[in-house]
Every structure is written in structure tokens, then in C-alpha cells.
Amino acid sequence: MRGMFTAIAARYDLLNTVASLGEDRRWRRRAAQLTRARPGETALDVCAGTGRVAQLLAARVGPTGRVYGVDFTEAMLERARIRVPTARWLSADARRLPLPAGSVDAATMAFGLRNIDDPVAALRELHRVVRPGGRVVVLEFSRPGRAWLRRASARYNRTVLAVLARRLAPDPAAYAYLADSIAAFPPPPAVSGWFHQAGFRRVRVVPMTGGIVAIHVARRPPGAPGASGPVGAVGTAGAVGAG
């Protein structure tokens, strides 16, 4: 997985924008808004890629706030550090975050949950690092509710996306994986169940673009206990290796 994302890092943003017909920008903006992060707060973006969501979070928390970005692909982090130099960038596994329990006010993950072999473990880590009462927002591909749109979306992923990959991506197999992983990802009710397993409450789904993507919004209950978990060298970008 790391090798695949390393191969496409240089054109990752271009590919996503072209493949989504520019909709990915709107999806990310909405996800950042749903965190309700405020000036002075601490926000975290996991599976941060090139830092596009972290950039939006940084604008929300302002110069008095703090943003952490976590990814396990160094080629992605190189671009993220340039895009958001004020963020603290960490190389780590989403299932083992190098942050203390209850240390962030809000957390996001955009198009990463689908790529984690134990998504509930990753959500438990988000539950651990977000303070009681804090909010987690996960943006991911989904299955449209309407049958005709579901068929059209699947056809687009199998045909148009494959053509774009051959023309733009150094590793077209990466975008074949994208189509396969979208098709295999469960529908929103099942994903909401993962959030409940991880300890979240007040889970709701915000569908976008006819349900092609879904934004899951959840809260860690006030006063909810959380394991202390790993604490890394959070003051230094890339201080923690992927685990």
C-alpha cells in the first residue's frame, strides 16, 4: 500500500480532481466544516496525503490553534509539509497514532478508512486521541442509494477512471485498486456500525453528490473513558515511523 501511494504522490492531487470532475474540493471543504473546529483549537488529519484537508483545518483553527497531520507515506508528507508548513507532520500508522489520549479537539480522515485492513482499530485510535465531547469526521466513497446512480458510478469507476489512470498515473494499477476498493467498501449503515463499535455516539451520515461519497460525523461521548495508548514525539515532523 505504501509503495502504491509513493508511486502516485506526484500526481495525486491532479488525478483526484480530474477523476472527481472537481467535486473532491467541495467534499473536503464540507468535511472540514463539519468538524466545527474553532480558532485556538487543536485539529488532527489522519491519512492526510498531500495535506489538502489539513490546510482547511489550519484555516479554521487559525494562528493560535494547532494542526497535526499523519500519513505513512513519506512521498505524500513531503508535499504536505510544503502545502501547510505550520502543521506538525508525523509519519505513522493510523492504527497507532503518536498522540496522547484526549489531545485533539477534532479529527478528520479523508479517503483513508477504505485502505485500512482493520478500520475499527483506526476508529478506536481516533476515539482515543479526541477529547471527550470532541468530533470525528470521516470522508469516504460510498454507494449511492438510487440504483441507476449506483450503476452509473460503478461504470464510471471501471471505464473512465481506468482511462484517466492510463493517461495520468505512473502506476495505473493504483487506480484499478481504487475502483475495486470502492466496490468492496460497505454501505453507510455498516460503516456507522464501526463507529459505534469504536465507542462513538451521535453518528450521522452526510451524503454528497447523490451518495457517491458519504461523510460520517461522530462524537466521543463527554466523560467517555479512553485508553492512554502510545505517545510519540509529537513536536517533530516525521519523528515516528510507520507501525
N, C-alpha and C positions, 0 to 999 in steps of 0.2 A: 504494500500500500504506500509506504514512504517513497519507494522508487518511482511509482506511478505519478505521485504528486510532484516529485522533484522534476520529472521529465516535462510536465506541463506547466510548471510555475511561471515561466517567462510569458506565456500567452494565456494564462488562466483567466485574467480579467476580461480580455478581449473575447475569448471563447464563451464565457458565461453571458456576456452582454449580447453577443450575436445570437447565441443559441436560444436565449430567452426573449429575443426581439426587444431588448432594453428593459424588460419588466423586472429583472433582478434588482435594479436600483430601487425601484418602488418597494419591492418586497423587503429589502434590507432597511430602508427608511422606516417602514411600518414596524418592523421588529424592534428597532431602536426606540421608537416612540412608545411602544408597549411596555418597555422596561420602566417608564416613568422616572428614569434616573434624573436627579436634580443637581444643580450646582453644588460642588463641595463633596459629593458622594464618591464612593469607590465602585467602579464597574469592571466586570470581567468578560472577555470574549474568548470562548474555548473553540478549538478547531478554527482559529482566526484566519488562516490562509494569508492573503496579502494585506489584511488589515482594513478592509472596507467597512465592516461593522464597527470595529474599534474606533475608526475615525469619526463615525457618527456618535458613538458613546462619548468620545473625548469632547465633542462639541456640546453635548448635553451637560456633562459634569463641570466643564469649564476649567480655568487655570487653577482653581482651588480644589478641584477633585483629582481623582487618580484613576487610570485605566490600566488594567493588566491584560495582555494578550498571550494566549497559549496555543502553540501548534507543535507538532512533532516532526515537521519538515523544515529543515534549515533553509532550503531554497525559497520557501514561502516567507519565512521570517525575515530574510534579507530584504525582501520587498516591503514587508510590513514595517520594518524599522525606518525605512525611508519615508513611507507614507505618513506614519504617526510617530515622529521621533520623541514625543513627550510620553508615550506609553512605555510601560515596563514589559519587555518581551521575554517570554520564557519558553524554552524547548522542553516539552513534557507530554506525557500520555494523558488523554482526557480522563482515564480511569484512575489516575493517581496525580492529582493536582498539587503543585508545590506551594500551597497557600494554607494559612491557618484556618481552623473552623470559624465560621461566622465572620469572616474578614471582609466580605464584599456586600454591598447593598443590592446589587442587581447583576445578573449574569445572562449571557446570550450564547447561542450556538447556531450557526447558520450552515446548513447543508453538511453537517458533520455526523449527526447521530446515525445516519444510514450506513456510515462507513465503520462503525464500531461494532466489534463482534459481541460485546456484552453491553447493550445500550442501557440496561437498568443500572449496571455498575457505574456508568458515566453519569447517569442522572442522580445516583446516590452521592457521587462526589460533588455535583452541583448543589445538592441539598446540604451537604456538609459545609461547604465554603460560604454559602449565602447566609446572612444573618437571619435569625427568626423574624418573620414578617417580610423578608426580602422576596424579590420576584425573579423568576427564571423564565426566559423567552427562548423558544427553540423554533427555528425556521427550517422547514424540510419539505421536500417534494411529497406529493400526496396523490390520492386517486379522486378525480372529480366525481361528484355524486351522480351527474347525468350520464347515462350510458353512452350517448353519442359523443360527448366531450371526452369521456374516458377512452373511447376507441380512437378518437382523433389525436389525443395526446400520445397514446401508445404508438400510433402510426408515425407521428412526427418524430418521436424519440428513436424509432427504428430506421427511419429513412433520412429525413432532413438532417438530424443530428449526426448521422453517420457520414453524410456528405461534407458537412462542416468540419468534422474531425479530420477527414482525409485532406482537406484543403488547408486547415489552420493548425492542427495539432501535430507536434513531433511524434506523438505516440497515439495514433487513432484508437488503439485498443483501450485506452483510458476512457474514451467516450462510449465505446461498446460496453464497458463495465458500467458506465453511468446509466445507460438505458436498462441494463439488466437489473441493477440495484434499485432503480425506481420501480420497476415492475414487481420486484420481490418485496418491497417495503410494505408493511401492513397499513391498513386504513387508520384514520384518526382515532376511532374508539379504542383500538388496540394500543396505539401509542399513548393515549391518555391513561390506559391501564398501567403502562410502565411508570408513568409519573406517580400514580398512586402507590405502586409498589415501592418506589424510591422514597416515599414519605411526604410527597407534596399534597396539597389540598387546593381547593378553588381552581381546579384545572379547567380551562376553557380553550376552545379551538376557534381561530380566526381564519377562515378560508380566504384565499386570494386568487384572482384570475380564474374564476369558475371552479376553484378547488384543485387546480394544478399544483399549488403549494398550500401548505397549512402552517399557521403559526400557533404553537401551543404556548399558552401563558399559564403559569402556576406560581403558587406562593408556598414558601416554607412556613408552616403554622407558627404564630407567635408562641414562644416558650417551648418549641419543639426541641427535644434533645438531639445532639449530633455528635458522632464520633470525632475525636480530636484529629485523627488522620495525619498524613505527612505534612511537615512544614519545611519548605525549601528555602534556598537563598533568594528570596523574592526581590531583593534590591538590585540584582544584576541580571541583565538580559541574557538569556541562554545559559543560565547557571545550572539548570537542572536538566540532565539528559533524559531522553525519551525512555519511558519504562514500560 
